[in-house]
Amino acid sequence: MTTKNNGVEVQEPGPLVVEGKLADNERLKRESNLLRGTIANDLQDPVTGGFTADNFQLIRFHGMYQQDDRDIRGERAKQKLEPLHNVMLRARMPGGIITPTQWLAIDKFAEEKTSYGSIRITTRQTFQFHGVLKPNIKLMHQTLNEYGIDSIATAGDVNRNVLCTTNPVESELHQEAYEWAKKISEHLLPKTKAYAEIWLDGEKVEGGEEEPILGSNYLPRKFKTTVVIPPQNDVDVHANDMNFVAIAEEGKLIGFNVLVGGGLAMTHGDKSTYPRKADDLGFVTLDKTLDVAAAVVTTQRDWGNRVNRKNAKTKYTIDRVGLDVFKAEVEKRADVTFADSKPYEFTGRGDRIGWTDGIDGKLHLALFIENGRLLDYPGKPLKTGVAEIAKVHKGDFRMTANQNLIIAGVAPEDKAQIEEIARAHGLMDDGVTNQRQNSMACVAFPTCPLAMAEAERYLPSLVTDVEGLLTKHGVPNDSIILRVTGCPNGCGRAMLAEVGLVGKGPGKYNLHLGGNIGGTRVPKMYKENLSEQAIIDELDALIERWVAERNQDEAFGDFVIRAGIIAEVKVSKLDFYD
């Protein structure tokens, strides 16, 4: 609600708690016995390959989604068979760091026990298994646990996998930031023993369990957290509910600027939903980090909308109650007063593909993994290549939020061997353009029920077409941050791209323009429901203008706003749709 004060619009606090009939998800969380439900019984049911009733939703809290292969759905229905149910698992990997030993374990499981044989690196800095059938689900969790990996809270209404800038160069600073990402992840994890009980055959707990931070009904909606080290914004802070921007002095971490209320999901046709940038609460010292993290989460827990799930994320809570009210509550709960934010700047989001030198004498190799798909393709055995590197690598691997993989901490004497393996397996290709490196799609195919399989079926050819346009207009080495997401949930982070495509239906996309290089501006819809050919036609004309009319070094997203082709989104709630 806004009122006029001396002619200036002032946001008045809305209701702190939304009244009304609770969403059904609130019932199932409440009745789940701290996320147990009857999952254990379902596992024993041979009649169906899936999970029934509430358990279909509950397994998400354990890091899994039930899916089926849409390509064969129709044929199975004709044969009067149920869909080929399987689960996708998303691991918990704070900061995306995984050891070579762990990698070989997940490589083996993917090869032997999943329907697709692939490892998929996601936009949230972890890996996914796809196509795990019911008899192998328990084995999957136990295998991961053996190697120190779990999937607790990587889906569902909880704080999900905590991201951390994969900066391998400033090694000491990165190590500190990564440790905080792990601490935040552990601090905000569900405390229920349900995961260990169901999947690891842990002892049953009878009563006495509490969820001091998440509460017995958990959060109103999913919650995403990052730790970011400027000037790299590879984790896209404005796509997340809570962000800790690392502030360093003389190479040592001294604290964080805290940003809250970012998020990209929206719903087609519902203007009460919109992508939104995060707001800056201010600076806190390291000793207050976990207190502030818990305070933001509990404030959202208590004030978030449990009536309408489409309006339940932190960004809407802040827009409803007002930033000042939200900030005051966080300060009260954390017993802290935010200082003024320390200055920082984001200059880019891409991974530095190829070799970089670290300050500790080690070398780091960032591999471009198109769409995060690690699979053995004809002439490009990518998955085997990474496994071969894992057998000899003495450092660690880092999965990036751009779906790439960094071989970090390579000793100079090992460089030649690792490069030789990478090139032999197609993991290094000098012919990959800047444009392909700056393009991304959500994981999608073939299982996500909402997406149109962009990553494998559309993005590669779209990038080829855009490469052709850049060459046609005489700028083959230039690039545009291009992202495709199959539905408005936003997993491909198209709502922070210079050119963002959002799926409307098979082969049809809404075209958004006007994001920027640093990832601090939301693009605005330019044209709706375009065919793939129409998108290319539009981009052809726009790129021609950009090349002819741009200022020196002016990025595409900045140009389209300056030239008046699209209006700048400044405050999403007010101007995203106008």
BASETI-243196 format. One record per residue (C-alpha): residue in one letter; x, y, z. Coordinates in Angstrom, 1 decimal, decimal comma. Last residue first. Example, Ala and Ser with C-alpha at 12.3 -4.5 7.8 and 13.67 -1.06 7.14 Angstrom:
BEGIN
- res / x / y / z
- S / 13,7 / -1,1 / 7,1 $
- A / 12,3 / -4,5 / 7,8 $
//
This chain:
BEGIN
- res / x / y / z
- D / 4,4 / -1,5 / -17,6 $
- Y / 5,0 / -5,2 / -16,7 $
- F / 8,4 / -4,9 / -15,0 $
- D / 7,7 / -1,3 / -13,9 $
- L / 6,2 / -1,1 / -10,4 $
- K / 7,0 / -4,4 / -8,7 $
- S / 10,2 / -4,8 / -10,8 $
- V / 11,7 / -1,5 / -9,6 $
- K / 14,2 / -0,2 / -12,2 $
- V / 13,4 / -2,2 / -15,3 $
- E / 14,9 / -0,2 / -18,2 $
- A / 12,6 / 0,4 / -21,2 $
- I / 13,3 / -1,4 / -24,4 $
- I / 14,4 / -0,2 / -27,9 $
- G / 15,1 / 3,3 / -26,5 $
- A / 18,6 / 3,4 / -27,9 $
- R / 20,1 / 3,6 / -24,3 $
- I / 18,1 / 0,5 / -23,3 $
- V / 19,0 / -1,6 / -26,2 $
- F / 22,6 / -0,5 / -25,9 $
- D / 23,1 / -1,5 / -22,3 $
- G / 21,9 / -5,0 / -23,0 $
- F / 24,1 / -5,3 / -26,1 $
- A / 27,3 / -4,1 / -24,3 $
- E / 28,9 / -0,8 / -25,2 $
- D / 32,6 / -1,3 / -25,9 $
- Q / 32,7 / 2,1 / -27,8 $
- N / 29,2 / 3,4 / -28,3 $
- R / 26,8 / 1,4 / -30,2 $
- E / 25,0 / 2,4 / -33,4 $
- A / 26,1 / 0,1 / -36,3 $
- V / 26,9 / -3,0 / -34,3 $
- W / 23,8 / -2,6 / -32,0 $
- R / 21,6 / -1,9 / -35,0 $
- E / 22,6 / -5,0 / -36,8 $
- I / 22,3 / -7,0 / -33,6 $
- L / 18,7 / -5,8 / -33,2 $
- A / 17,7 / -6,7 / -36,8 $
- D / 19,2 / -10,2 / -36,6 $
- L / 17,9 / -10,7 / -33,1 $
- E / 14,3 / -10,1 / -34,3 $
- D / 14,7 / -12,5 / -37,2 $
- I / 16,3 / -15,1 / -35,0 $
- I / 13,4 / -14,9 / -32,5 $
- A / 10,9 / -15,1 / -35,4 $
- Q / 12,5 / -18,4 / -36,6 $
- E / 12,2 / -19,9 / -33,1 $
- S / 8,6 / -18,9 / -32,9 $
- L / 7,7 / -15,9 / -30,8 $
- N / 5,2 / -15,9 / -27,9 $
- E / 5,7 / -12,4 / -26,7 $
- K / 7,9 / -9,5 / -27,7 $
- Y / 10,2 / -7,2 / -25,8 $
- M / 9,7 / -8,5 / -22,3 $
- K / 12,0 / -6,6 / -19,9 $
- P / 15,4 / -7,6 / -18,6 $
- V / 16,3 / -7,5 / -14,9 $
- R / 19,5 / -5,6 / -14,1 $
- T / 22,4 / -6,4 / -11,8 $
- G / 23,9 / -9,3 / -13,6 $
- G / 27,3 / -7,7 / -14,2 $
- I / 27,0 / -7,9 / -18,0 $
- N / 23,6 / -6,3 / -18,2 $
- G / 19,9 / -7,3 / -18,7 $
- G / 18,0 / -5,4 / -21,4 $
- L / 15,9 / -7,7 / -23,5 $
- H / 13,2 / -10,3 / -23,0 $
- L / 11,8 / -12,6 / -25,7 $
- N / 8,8 / -14,7 / -24,8 $
- Y / 9,2 / -18,2 / -26,3 $
- K / 7,4 / -20,6 / -28,6 $
- G / 8,9 / -23,9 / -29,9 $
- P / 6,7 / -26,1 / -27,6 $
- G / 4,9 / -23,6 / -25,3 $
- K / 5,6 / -20,3 / -23,5 $
- G / 9,3 / -20,9 / -22,7 $
- V / 11,2 / -17,9 / -21,4 $
- L / 14,0 / -16,4 / -23,6 $
- G / 16,4 / -13,9 / -22,1 $
- V / 18,7 / -11,7 / -24,2 $
- E / 20,9 / -9,5 / -22,0 $
- A / 20,4 / -12,0 / -19,3 $
- L / 19,2 / -11,7 / -15,6 $
- M / 15,7 / -13,0 / -16,2 $
- A / 17,1 / -15,9 / -18,2 $
- R / 18,3 / -17,4 / -15,0 $
- G / 18,2 / -21,0 / -16,5 $
- C / 16,1 / -22,1 / -13,5 $
- G / 13,6 / -19,3 / -14,1 $
- N / 10,3 / -20,8 / -12,9 $
- P / 8,8 / -19,1 / -16,0 $
- C / 9,2 / -22,2 / -18,1 $
- G / 11,8 / -23,6 / -20,5 $
- T / 14,6 / -21,2 / -19,6 $
- V / 16,9 / -19,9 / -22,2 $
- R / 19,9 / -17,6 / -21,6 $
- L / 22,0 / -15,4 / -23,8 $
- I / 24,7 / -13,1 / -22,5 $
- I / 25,7 / -11,5 / -25,7 $
- S / 29,1 / -12,0 / -27,4 $
- D / 31,7 / -10,4 / -29,6 $
- N / 34,3 / -12,5 / -31,4 $
- P / 32,3 / -12,9 / -34,6 $
- V / 31,6 / -9,1 / -34,9 $
- G / 31,1 / -8,4 / -38,7 $
- H / 27,4 / -8,3 / -38,9 $
- K / 27,1 / -11,7 / -40,6 $
- T / 29,6 / -13,2 / -38,0 $
- L / 27,4 / -12,0 / -35,1 $
- L / 24,3 / -13,4 / -36,9 $
- G / 26,0 / -16,8 / -37,5 $
- E / 27,0 / -17,0 / -33,9 $
- V / 23,4 / -16,3 / -33,0 $
- D / 22,3 / -19,3 / -35,3 $
- T / 24,9 / -21,6 / -33,7 $
- V / 23,7 / -20,5 / -30,3 $
- L / 20,1 / -21,3 / -31,2 $
- S / 21,3 / -24,8 / -32,4 $
- P / 22,9 / -25,6 / -29,1 $
- L / 20,1 / -24,0 / -27,1 $
- Y / 17,2 / -25,9 / -28,6 $
- R / 17,2 / -29,7 / -28,2 $
- E / 19,7 / -30,4 / -25,5 $
- A / 19,4 / -27,6 / -23,0 $
- E / 15,9 / -26,5 / -24,1 $
- A / 14,0 / -29,7 / -23,3 $
- M / 10,6 / -27,9 / -23,4 $
- A / 10,4 / -27,2 / -19,7 $
- L / 7,5 / -27,8 / -17,3 $
- P / 7,5 / -31,5 / -16,6 $
- C / 11,2 / -31,7 / -16,1 $
- T / 12,3 / -35,1 / -17,4 $
- P / 13,9 / -35,0 / -20,8 $
- F / 15,4 / -32,5 / -20,8 $
- A / 15,3 / -29,6 / -18,4 $
- V / 18,7 / -28,5 / -17,1 $
- C / 18,0 / -24,8 / -17,6 $
- A / 19,7 / -23,1 / -20,4 $
- M / 23,0 / -21,2 / -20,8 $
- S / 24,9 / -19,0 / -23,3 $
- N / 28,1 / -17,0 / -22,5 $
- Q / 30,5 / -19,8 / -23,4 $
- R / 28,6 / -20,3 / -26,7 $
- Q / 29,0 / -16,6 / -27,5 $
- N / 32,7 / -16,5 / -26,6 $
- T / 33,2 / -19,2 / -29,3 $
- V / 34,3 / -22,8 / -28,8 $
- G / 36,9 / -23,5 / -31,4 $
- D / 39,8 / -24,0 / -28,9 $
- D / 38,1 / -27,2 / -27,7 $
- M / 39,0 / -28,6 / -24,3 $
- L / 36,8 / -31,3 / -22,8 $
- G / 36,9 / -33,2 / -26,2 $
- H / 38,3 / -36,4 / -24,6 $
- A / 41,8 / -36,1 / -26,0 $
- R / 41,9 / -32,5 / -25,2 $
- A / 41,2 / -33,0 / -21,5 $
- I / 43,6 / -36,0 / -21,1 $
- E / 46,4 / -33,9 / -22,7 $
- E / 45,6 / -30,9 / -20,6 $
- I / 45,8 / -33,0 / -17,4 $
- Q / 49,1 / -34,5 / -18,4 $
- A / 50,7 / -31,2 / -19,4 $
- K / 49,6 / -29,4 / -16,2 $
- D / 50,9 / -32,1 / -13,7 $
- E / 54,3 / -30,5 / -13,2 $
- P / 52,7 / -27,1 / -12,6 $
- A / 50,6 / -28,5 / -9,7 $
- V / 46,9 / -28,4 / -10,4 $
- G / 44,8 / -26,8 / -7,6 $
- A / 41,4 / -26,6 / -9,3 $
- I / 40,0 / -28,6 / -12,2 $
- I / 37,0 / -26,2 / -12,8 $
- L / 33,8 / -27,6 / -14,2 $
- N / 31,1 / -25,7 / -16,1 $
- Q / 27,3 / -25,4 / -15,4 $
- N / 27,4 / -21,6 / -15,1 $
- A / 26,9 / -21,9 / -11,3 $
- T / 30,3 / -23,6 / -11,3 $
- M / 31,2 / -27,1 / -10,3 $
- R / 34,6 / -27,1 / -8,6 $
- F / 36,9 / -30,1 / -8,8 $
- D / 39,7 / -30,7 / -6,2 $
- G / 43,5 / -31,0 / -6,1 $
- K / 45,6 / -34,1 / -6,7 $
- H / 44,3 / -35,1 / -10,2 $
- V / 45,4 / -38,5 / -11,6 $
- K / 42,2 / -40,6 / -11,4 $
- A / 39,9 / -37,6 / -11,5 $
- I / 41,4 / -36,6 / -14,9 $
- E / 40,3 / -40,0 / -16,3 $
- A / 36,9 / -39,6 / -14,8 $
- V / 36,6 / -36,2 / -16,4 $
- G / 37,5 / -37,7 / -19,8 $
- T / 35,1 / -40,6 / -19,4 $
- K / 32,2 / -38,1 / -19,0 $
- L / 33,3 / -36,1 / -21,9 $
- P / 33,7 / -38,9 / -24,5 $
- K / 33,6 / -36,5 / -27,4 $
- G / 34,0 / -38,4 / -30,8 $
- P / 30,5 / -39,8 / -30,4 $
- Y / 29,1 / -38,5 / -27,1 $
- D / 30,1 / -39,8 / -23,6 $
- L / 28,0 / -37,8 / -21,1 $
- L / 28,7 / -34,9 / -18,9 $
- R / 25,9 / -32,4 / -19,7 $
- G / 26,4 / -29,0 / -18,0 $
- N / 24,6 / -27,2 / -20,9 $
- E / 27,9 / -27,2 / -22,8 $
- I / 30,7 / -28,1 / -20,4 $
- F / 33,4 / -25,4 / -20,7 $
- L / 36,4 / -26,6 / -18,7 $
- A / 38,1 / -24,2 / -16,3 $
- L / 41,7 / -25,3 / -15,6 $
- H / 43,4 / -24,0 / -12,5 $
- L / 47,1 / -23,7 / -11,8 $
- K / 48,9 / -23,8 / -8,4 $
- G / 51,6 / -21,3 / -7,4 $
- D / 49,5 / -20,1 / -4,4 $
- I / 48,3 / -16,9 / -6,2 $
- G / 46,5 / -19,0 / -8,8 $
- D / 47,3 / -19,0 / -12,5 $
- T / 44,5 / -19,5 / -15,0 $
- W / 44,1 / -22,1 / -17,6 $
- G / 41,1 / -22,4 / -19,9 $
- I / 37,6 / -20,9 / -19,5 $
- R / 37,4 / -17,9 / -17,2 $
- D / 33,9 / -18,5 / -15,9 $
- G / 31,3 / -15,8 / -16,8 $
- R / 29,7 / -13,5 / -14,4 $
- G / 31,3 / -10,1 / -14,9 $
- T / 32,3 / -6,7 / -13,6 $
- F / 30,5 / -6,8 / -10,2 $
- E / 31,4 / -3,9 / -8,0 $
- Y / 32,0 / -3,4 / -4,3 $
- P / 31,7 / -0,6 / -1,7 $
- K / 31,0 / -1,5 / 1,9 $
- S / 27,4 / -1,4 / 3,0 $
- D / 26,5 / 0,9 / 5,9 $
- A / 26,5 / -0,9 / 9,2 $
- F / 23,7 / -3,3 / 10,1 $
- T / 22,7 / -3,3 / 13,7 $
- V / 22,8 / -6,7 / 15,3 $
- D / 20,8 / -8,7 / 17,8 $
- A / 20,0 / -11,3 / 15,1 $
- R / 16,3 / -11,3 / 15,8 $
- K / 16,1 / -7,5 / 16,2 $
- E / 18,3 / -6,7 / 13,2 $
- V / 16,2 / -9,1 / 11,1 $
- E / 13,0 / -7,5 / 12,2 $
- A / 14,3 / -4,0 / 11,5 $
- K / 15,4 / -5,1 / 8,0 $
- F / 11,9 / -6,5 / 7,2 $
- V / 10,2 / -3,3 / 8,4 $
- D / 12,6 / -1,1 / 6,4 $
- L / 12,2 / -3,3 / 3,3 $
- G / 8,4 / -3,0 / 3,2 $
- V / 5,8 / -5,5 / 4,5 $
- R / 4,4 / -6,6 / 1,1 $
- D / 7,5 / -5,9 / -1,1 $
- I / 9,7 / -7,7 / 1,5 $
- T / 7,3 / -10,7 / 1,7 $
- Y / 7,1 / -10,8 / -2,1 $
- K / 10,9 / -11,1 / -2,5 $
- T / 11,0 / -13,7 / 0,3 $
- K / 9,0 / -16,2 / -1,8 $
- A / 5,3 / -16,9 / -1,1 $
- N / 3,4 / -15,2 / -3,9 $
- K / 2,9 / -18,2 / -6,1 $
- R / 2,4 / -20,3 / -3,0 $
- N / -0,7 / -18,4 / -2,0 $
- V / -1,9 / -18,9 / 1,6 $
- R / 1,5 / -19,6 / 3,3 $
- N / 2,8 / -16,1 / 2,4 $
- G / 6,1 / -15,4 / 4,2 $
- W / 6,0 / -13,7 / 7,6 $
- D / 7,0 / -16,4 / 10,0 $
- R / 9,4 / -18,4 / 7,9 $
- Q / 10,6 / -15,2 / 6,1 $
- T / 11,6 / -13,8 / 9,4 $
- T / 13,1 / -17,1 / 10,5 $
- V / 15,3 / -17,3 / 7,3 $
- V / 16,5 / -13,7 / 7,6 $
- A / 17,3 / -14,2 / 11,3 $
- A / 19,1 / -17,5 / 10,7 $
- A / 21,4 / -15,9 / 8,2 $
- V / 21,9 / -12,9 / 10,4 $
- D / 22,9 / -15,0 / 13,4 $
- L / 25,2 / -17,1 / 11,1 $
- T / 27,1 / -14,1 / 9,9 $
- K / 27,4 / -12,1 / 13,1 $
- D / 31,0 / -13,1 / 13,9 $
- L / 32,0 / -12,3 / 10,4 $
- T / 31,2 / -8,6 / 10,6 $
- V / 27,9 / -7,3 / 9,2 $
- F / 27,3 / -4,8 / 6,3 $
- G / 24,1 / -3,4 / 5,0 $
- L / 20,5 / -4,6 / 4,1 $
- D / 21,0 / -4,4 / 0,3 $
- D / 17,9 / -5,3 / -1,7 $
- A / 17,8 / -8,3 / -4,1 $
- K / 16,6 / -7,8 / -7,7 $
- R / 13,1 / -9,1 / -8,6 $
- P / 11,5 / -11,4 / -11,2 $
- Y / 7,7 / -11,0 / -11,2 $
- T / 4,5 / -12,4 / -9,8 $
- S / 1,4 / -10,3 / -9,0 $
- K / 1,2 / -9,9 / -12,7 $
- D / -0,1 / -13,4 / -13,2 $
- G / -0,4 / -14,2 / -16,9 $
- H / 2,7 / -16,5 / -17,0 $
- T / 3,9 / -17,2 / -13,5 $
- M / 7,1 / -15,8 / -12,1 $
- A / 10,4 / -17,0 / -10,8 $
- L / 13,5 / -14,8 / -10,9 $
- G / 14,4 / -14,2 / -7,2 $
- G / 16,2 / -11,6 / -5,1 $
- G / 14,8 / -10,6 / -1,7 $
- V / 17,9 / -10,2 / 0,4 $
- L / 21,4 / -8,7 / 0,2 $
- V / 23,9 / -8,8 / 3,1 $
- N / 27,2 / -7,1 / 2,8 $
- F / 29,7 / -9,4 / 4,4 $
- G / 32,6 / -9,5 / 6,8 $
- I / 36,4 / -9,1 / 7,2 $
- L / 37,7 / -11,6 / 4,7 $
- K / 41,5 / -11,3 / 4,2 $
- G / 43,2 / -10,3 / 1,0 $
- E / 44,4 / -6,9 / 2,4 $
- E / 40,8 / -6,1 / 3,3 $
- A / 38,0 / -8,3 / 2,0 $
- I / 34,3 / -7,9 / 1,8 $
- A / 32,4 / -11,0 / 0,7 $
- V / 28,8 / -10,4 / -0,5 $
- F / 26,5 / -12,6 / 1,5 $
- N / 23,3 / -13,3 / -0,4 $
- M / 19,8 / -14,2 / 0,6 $
- D / 16,7 / -14,9 / -1,5 $
- N / 18,6 / -15,6 / -4,7 $
- A / 18,4 / -14,7 / -8,4 $
- H / 19,9 / -11,3 / -7,8 $
- V / 23,1 / -12,8 / -6,5 $
- D / 23,9 / -14,3 / -9,8 $
- V / 26,4 / -17,1 / -8,7 $
- D / 29,0 / -16,0 / -11,3 $
- N / 29,0 / -12,5 / -9,9 $
- Q / 32,8 / -12,1 / -10,1 $
- P / 34,0 / -8,7 / -8,9 $
- P / 33,3 / -9,6 / -6,1 $
- I / 33,3 / -12,7 / -4,0 $
- V / 29,8 / -14,1 / -3,6 $
- V / 28,3 / -16,3 / -0,9 $
- T / 24,8 / -17,5 / -1,9 $
- T / 21,5 / -18,5 / -0,5 $
- K / 18,2 / -19,8 / -2,0 $
- F / 14,9 / -20,4 / -0,3 $
- K / 12,0 / -22,6 / -1,5 $
- R / 8,6 / -21,7 / -0,3 $
- P / 6,6 / -21,1 / 2,9 $
- L / 9,5 / -22,5 / 5,0 $
- Y / 9,4 / -25,5 / 7,3 $
- N / 6,1 / -26,5 / 8,9 $
- S / 7,7 / -27,7 / 12,2 $
- G / 10,0 / -24,6 / 12,3 $
- L / 13,0 / -23,9 / 9,9 $
- I / 15,2 / -22,4 / 12,6 $
- P / 14,6 / -24,4 / 15,8 $
- E / 13,4 / -27,5 / 14,0 $
- E / 12,8 / -29,8 / 16,9 $
- E / 12,9 / -33,5 / 17,6 $
- G / 11,8 / -34,8 / 21,0 $
- G / 9,7 / -37,7 / 19,7 $
- E / 10,7 / -41,3 / 18,8 $
- V / 13,8 / -41,3 / 16,6 $
- K / 14,2 / -44,4 / 14,5 $
- E / 17,8 / -45,6 / 14,2 $
- G / 19,4 / -45,0 / 10,8 $
- D / 18,7 / -47,2 / 7,9 $
- L / 20,6 / -44,8 / 5,6 $
- W / 17,7 / -43,8 / 3,4 $
- I / 14,7 / -43,6 / 5,7 $
- E / 16,2 / -43,0 / 9,1 $
- A / 19,1 / -40,9 / 7,9 $
- Y / 16,8 / -38,6 / 5,9 $
- A / 14,1 / -38,4 / 8,7 $
- K / 16,6 / -37,4 / 11,4 $
- T / 15,0 / -33,9 / 11,5 $
- K / 17,5 / -31,1 / 12,0 $
- P / 16,7 / -29,4 / 8,6 $
- L / 19,8 / -27,6 / 7,4 $
- L / 20,3 / -23,8 / 8,1 $
- H / 23,4 / -24,0 / 10,2 $
- E / 25,0 / -26,7 / 7,9 $
- S / 24,5 / -24,6 / 4,8 $
- I / 25,7 / -21,4 / 6,5 $
- K / 28,8 / -23,2 / 7,7 $
- K / 29,6 / -24,6 / 4,3 $
- A / 29,2 / -21,2 / 2,6 $
- W / 31,4 / -19,8 / 5,3 $
- E / 34,1 / -22,3 / 4,6 $
- Y / 33,8 / -21,4 / 0,9 $
- A / 34,3 / -17,7 / 1,7 $
- E / 37,5 / -18,5 / 3,6 $
- Q / 38,9 / -20,8 / 0,9 $
- H / 38,1 / -18,3 / -1,7 $
- L / 40,0 / -15,6 / 0,1 $
- E / 43,0 / -17,9 / 0,4 $
- S / 42,9 / -19,0 / -3,2 $
- E / 42,5 / -15,8 / -5,0 $
- V / 42,7 / -17,6 / -8,3 $
- P / 40,2 / -20,3 / -7,9 $
- N / 37,2 / -18,1 / -7,7 $
- T / 34,2 / -20,4 / -7,7 $
- T / 31,8 / -17,9 / -6,2 $
- C / 29,9 / -19,7 / -3,5 $
- L / 26,4 / -21,3 / -3,7 $
- V / 24,4 / -22,7 / -0,8 $
- N / 22,3 / -25,7 / -1,8 $
- R / 18,7 / -25,1 / -0,7 $
- N / 17,2 / -23,4 / 2,3 $
- V / 13,9 / -25,2 / 2,8 $
- D / 10,5 / -25,5 / 1,1 $
- G / 11,4 / -28,4 / -1,2 $
- A / 14,6 / -29,2 / -3,0 $
- T / 18,3 / -29,5 / -2,1 $
- A / 17,3 / -30,0 / 1,6 $
- I / 19,3 / -33,1 / 2,3 $
- S / 21,0 / -34,5 / -0,8 $
- D / 24,0 / -36,2 / 0,8 $
- I / 27,7 / -36,6 / 0,1 $
- G / 30,5 / -37,9 / 2,4 $
- Y / 31,6 / -40,8 / 0,2 $
- E / 29,7 / -43,5 / 2,0 $
- N / 26,8 / -41,1 / 2,1 $
- L / 26,6 / -41,0 / -1,7 $
- T / 26,5 / -44,8 / -1,9 $
- Q / 23,9 / -45,0 / 0,8 $
- H / 21,7 / -42,4 / -1,0 $
- M / 22,0 / -44,2 / -4,3 $
- L / 21,4 / -47,6 / -2,8 $
- K / 18,2 / -46,3 / -1,4 $
- I / 17,0 / -45,1 / -4,8 $
- N / 18,1 / -48,2 / -6,7 $
- P / 14,9 / -50,3 / -6,5 $
- K / 12,9 / -47,1 / -7,4 $
- L / 14,6 / -46,3 / -10,7 $
- V / 17,1 / -43,5 / -11,0 $
- G / 16,7 / -41,7 / -14,2 $
- H / 18,6 / -38,5 / -13,7 $
- F / 21,5 / -37,9 / -11,3 $
- Q / 22,1 / -34,2 / -10,7 $
- F / 25,3 / -32,4 / -9,9 $
- T / 26,0 / -29,2 / -8,0 $
- Q / 26,6 / -25,5 / -8,5 $
- R / 23,1 / -24,2 / -8,7 $
- T / 22,9 / -23,8 / -12,5 $
- T / 23,3 / -27,6 / -12,7 $
- I / 26,1 / -30,0 / -13,6 $
- R / 24,5 / -33,1 / -15,1 $
- I / 26,1 / -36,5 / -14,7 $
- S / 24,9 / -38,9 / -17,4 $
- G / 24,2 / -42,6 / -17,7 $
- Y / 20,7 / -41,9 / -18,9 $
- S / 18,8 / -44,7 / -17,0 $
- T / 20,9 / -44,5 / -13,9 $
- K / 22,5 / -47,3 / -12,0 $
- E / 25,8 / -48,4 / -13,7 $
- E / 27,1 / -45,3 / -15,4 $
- A / 25,7 / -42,7 / -13,0 $
- F / 26,9 / -44,8 / -10,0 $
- K / 30,4 / -45,1 / -11,4 $
- D / 30,7 / -41,4 / -12,1 $
- I / 29,3 / -40,5 / -8,7 $
- A / 32,1 / -42,6 / -7,1 $
- L / 34,8 / -41,3 / -9,4 $
- W / 33,8 / -37,7 / -8,4 $
- Q / 33,9 / -38,4 / -4,7 $
- T / 37,5 / -39,7 / -5,1 $
- P / 38,4 / -36,6 / -7,2 $
- T / 37,0 / -34,3 / -4,5 $
- I / 34,0 / -32,1 / -4,9 $
- I / 33,6 / -28,4 / -4,4 $
- G / 30,3 / -26,8 / -5,7 $
- G / 30,3 / -24,0 / -3,0 $
- P / 28,0 / -26,1 / -0,8 $
- M / 27,5 / -29,5 / -2,5 $
- R / 24,1 / -30,9 / -1,6 $
- A / 23,2 / -33,4 / -4,4 $
- R / 20,2 / -33,1 / -6,7 $
- L / 18,5 / -36,4 / -7,4 $
- M / 16,1 / -37,1 / -10,2 $
- V / 13,7 / -39,9 / -9,6 $
- N / 12,1 / -42,5 / -11,8 $
- H / 8,6 / -43,3 / -13,0 $
- L / 8,2 / -44,9 / -16,5 $
- P / 4,6 / -43,6 / -16,9 $
- E / 2,0 / -46,3 / -16,0 $
- L / 1,3 / -48,9 / -18,6 $
- K / -1,9 / -49,2 / -20,5 $
- Q / 0,1 / -50,0 / -23,7 $
- K / -1,2 / -46,8 / -25,3 $
- A / -0,1 / -44,9 / -22,1 $
- R / 3,4 / -46,4 / -22,5 $
- E / 3,6 / -45,0 / -26,1 $
- G / 2,4 / -41,6 / -24,9 $
- R / 4,9 / -41,3 / -22,1 $
- I / 7,9 / -42,5 / -24,2 $
- D / 9,4 / -39,1 / -24,9 $
- R / 8,1 / -37,7 / -21,7 $
- D / 10,6 / -39,8 / -19,6 $
- D / 9,2 / -39,8 / -16,1 $
- Q / 9,8 / -37,7 / -13,0 $
- Q / 9,8 / -37,9 / -9,3 $
- Y / 11,9 / -35,1 / -7,8 $
- M / 14,6 / -35,7 / -5,2 $
- G / 16,6 / -33,8 / -2,6 $
- H / 15,2 / -35,3 / 0,6 $
- F / 12,9 / -32,3 / 0,9 $
- R / 11,7 / -33,2 / -2,6 $
- I / 10,7 / -36,7 / -1,3 $
- L / 7,9 / -35,0 / 0,5 $
- Q / 6,0 / -33,9 / -2,6 $
- F / 5,5 / -37,4 / -4,2 $
- N / 5,2 / -38,6 / -0,6 $
- D / 2,0 / -36,7 / -0,2 $
- A / 0,0 / -39,0 / -2,5 $
- T / 2,0 / -41,9 / -3,8 $
- F / 5,6 / -42,4 / -4,9 $
- G / 6,5 / -44,0 / -8,2 $
- G / 7,4 / -47,4 / -9,7 $
- T / 4,0 / -48,8 / -8,7 $
- V / 2,9 / -52,2 / -7,6 $
- P / 6,1 / -53,2 / -5,9 $
- D / 5,4 / -51,1 / -2,8 $
- Q / 8,4 / -51,4 / -0,4 $
- L / 9,7 / -47,9 / -1,1 $
- D / 6,2 / -46,6 / -0,5 $
- N / 6,3 / -47,8 / 3,0 $
- A / 9,5 / -45,9 / 3,8 $
- I / 8,0 / -42,8 / 2,2 $
- T / 5,0 / -42,8 / 4,6 $
- G / 5,4 / -39,3 / 5,7 $
- R / 9,0 / -38,8 / 7,1 $
- L / 9,4 / -35,0 / 6,6 $
- L / 9,1 / -34,0 / 10,2 $
- N / 6,1 / -36,2 / 11,0 $
- S / 4,5 / -35,4 / 7,6 $
- E / 1,2 / -34,0 / 8,9 $
- R / 2,4 / -30,4 / 9,1 $
- K / 4,3 / -30,6 / 5,8 $
- L / 1,3 / -32,1 / 4,1 $
- R / -1,0 / -29,5 / 5,5 $
- E / 1,2 / -26,5 / 4,5 $
- N / 1,5 / -28,0 / 1,0 $
- D / -2,3 / -27,7 / 0,8 $
- A / -2,1 / -23,9 / 0,8 $
- L / -3,5 / -22,3 / 3,9 $
- K / -7,0 / -20,7 / 3,8 $
- G / -6,7 / -17,0 / 4,6 $
- E / -4,6 / -14,5 / 6,5 $
- V / -1,2 / -13,2 / 5,2 $
- V / 1,1 / -12,4 / 8,2 $
- L / 3,0 / -9,1 / 8,5 $
- P / 0,1 / -7,2 / 6,9 $
- G / 1,3 / -4,3 / 4,7 $
- P / 3,8 / -1,7 / 5,8 $
- E / 3,3 / 1,7 / 4,2 $
- Q / 5,3 / 2,5 / 1,1 $
- V / 5,6 / 6,2 / 0,6 $
- E / 4,7 / 8,1 / -2,6 $
- V / 6,0 / 11,6 / -2,5 $
- G / 3,5 / 14,6 / -2,8 $
- N / 4,3 / 15,8 / 0,7 $
- N / 3,5 / 12,3 / 1,9 $
- K / 1,3 / 10,4 / -0,5 $
- T / 0,3 / 6,9 / 0,5 $
- T / 1,3 / 3,5 / -0,8 $
- M / 0,0 / 0,0 / 0,0 $
//
